[in-house]
Amino acid sequence: MAHEGASAAMLLHFRKDIIEAARKADKGIIDIMMNKTWTELKMLVPYERYRHPEGLTDLREQIEAENEGVSIPPTSMRWKRAKRSIEEQY
């Protein structure tokens, strides 16, 4: 378990342990490295479940509840496209 604020560089010190744990989920994982291009985490979630006006709040609370020590600022989560665009596609 990493403390809140742990950087990718800090986590790489535990490369062996992280790879071992990741291989329990997917045997094809062979290595980890610091991602130098992404500054945000992008997630694919079932839209229908979070479609209501408080959907992103519910998702944020669920992520925090399932990951001890994780704190997501309320304004940091957003849909990647305008809600109207998503609704039209949905």
Secondary structure, DSSP 8 states (H G I E B T S, - for coil): ---TT--HHHHGGGHHHHHHHHHHH-TT-------SS--S------GGGG-STTHHHHHHHHHHHHSTT----GGG---SS-HHHHHHH-
